[in-house]
Amino acid sequence: MNYGYFPGCSLHATAKEFNDSTKLVCDKLDLELKEIDKWICCGATPAHTTNQELGIALPFANLQLAADQGFDTVVAPCAACFNRLRSADFEVKHSGYTAERVGYITGSRTDINVRILHIIQLFRDEYGYSRLKEVFSKPLKGLKVANYYGCLLLRPSLVMKLDDPENPVIMDELTNLTGAESVPWAFKTECCGASLAIPETEIVLDLSKKIIDSAKNAGADVIAVACPLCHANLDMRQKQIGKKFGADYSTPVLYITQLLGLALGIDPSKLGLDSHLVDPYPVLRAKNIL
Amino acid sequence: MHITLNLSSGAFAGEIKDISGANVFDCYQCGKCAAGCTVGGYIDDTPTKVIRFIQLNQRDKALDSRTPFLCAACNTCSERCPMEIDVAKIMESVRILALKEKRKPERDVAVFSELFLGSVKTTGRLFELGLTAGFNLMSGQPVKDAELGARLFRKGKIAIKPAMSGNKNVKQIFDKSEAVSGSSSKEEKAEH
């Protein structure tokens, strides 16, 4: 079975290591991802907060492309893309009025059935935990991980249908399968401010600081994420956070696919561990993982 | 004392319901949305208060509030509302209406959205470098995040050229969305 792959804009630029690690892990697990031809941006927050129709039509046009190209399942690693794809699908399926409008705007049929999965769902629901456990060859023993879910991956839970919105466990389960230890912590579903990073940077620095502090207080060595916006705010802005609050901030932030890749024995530089601004190598070496 | 609310069909609550599907009169002001709000520390009007403005038909107060523009769209409020009101969608609706009337209580957020969508309309995909450079110019902060940008560049994380989707349908999606959104009428919606 092959899956229609929707990387989204970030995974082709600032989050390229999320793209690389996703592809390498899926290759290793024989999960065939095929990029949807001519995919377009989902519009993210700016579209749905500016024009409701645009916010639905942009992501839905990608589902139409996927259906036309013969895919019955679309896989998106970006939590924001995943959220918009599922929201658009939900709105179109639940309102004939919306479906009619979206059909007119996109010039294509709306009675399509394409499953939309986040990449971590692919591992849990399609590949399965029991098989995963068997293929992990390099246990990440001794590594304490704070799994950060953020907002868009989970909420609204009625539409995302991924996990419990207040106490999700899917990333923790995946982490524990690798032999690492997921730590309980308070801020796993708080929001980092996501799209406010550029226009309201100061807010995002405050919010991200609290998230990193919470992870550190829980004893985490690294934070794991499943969203390029979370990664951008937590990793890229740590130096600015340190400057703003006059403290040293150096907690590595890894994509969950990078952790899985390490446990599968994939070369860390190929997984993009070199491209983070907070260098994860010292911690991983100290734990004898690298 | 008695307060009589004039809830005629032209009331603001109706406009909000048209876009969001949410009935603001379900809200009994418990404040749970305000308590869990991601940007609670940065807004003057709590989401509860914005909803009250709508309930009381105080259109200008709602449309000029910074709250819907600072809303991170994280959906914590909607998830937790005991009346299952989609609070985030109400904030989104207020913002959509404010933008239609060219009101920008938080100019930078509005500028960011405009530039973001402009980039997507041109090539079908977001050009991150163009967006940040454009935002810095438009917001009068030419060197904002310059040091961060240089570090990202060294890590090979900045795409220099715009990504092309090769999708010829994008412009039509934008144009028709705008046309359809402008033509929205209550009668039309009432049929569904």
Interface residues (C-beta under 8 A of the other chain):
Chain A: C9 S10 H12 A13 T14 A15 K16 K38 W39 I40 C41 G43 A44 T45 P46 A47 H48 T49 T50 N51 Q52 E53 L54 A57 L58 A61 L65 S95 G96 Y97 R101 Y104 I105 T106 G107 G150 C151 L152 R155 P156 S157 P165 E166 E190 C191 G193 A194 S195 L196 I198 P199 E200 T201 I203 D206 L207 M236 R237 K239 Q240 D274 S275 H276 L277
Chain B: I19 T38 V39 G41 Y42 L70 C71 A72 A73 C74 N75 T76 S78 E79 D86 E92 S93 R95 I96 L99 E106 D108 V109 V111 F112 S113 E114 F116 L117 V120 G124 R125 L126 E128 L131 T132 F135 S139 K144 D145 L148 R151 L152 K155 G156 K157 I158 A159 A163 S165 G166 N167 N169 V170 Q172 I173 F174 K176 S177 E178 V180 S181 E188 K189 E191 H192
